Amino acid sequence: MAARYLLDNGYAIIERDWRYQRRDLDIIASKDGILIIVEVKTRHNTDYTLPEEAVGYDKAKSIAISSNAYVKTHRINMPLRFDIIAVTGSPDSDYTIKHIPDAFYPPTR
């Protein structure tokens, strides 16, 4: 659902589920000359928490480490952005997608 949303909105999907050690990057995309690392979070409902609230300090740090490895491995020299796509619902029922560009900056400590 998240990849389809990105494609429908003019993003190019470069990779999905890219792995580095025990870490992964959900979607690596590009648009307008920017490399975009997309963390996808899903919930069936928002009774307890919003999907995007699951991206805390530890997850952001893990994404930053993986992103650094990806950029170095592929020798990428372009601006980098971190987005979250929050999906609530499921494919066989109604669902909503919330795209949060520039959702976070990598932790520095």
Buried (B, 14 or more C-beta within 10 A) or exposed (E): BBBEBBEEEEBEBBEBEBEBEEBBBBBBBBBEEEBBBBBBBBBEEEEEEEBBEBBEEEBBBBBBBBBEBBBEEEEBEEEBBBBBBBBBBEEEEEEEBEBBEEBBEBBEE
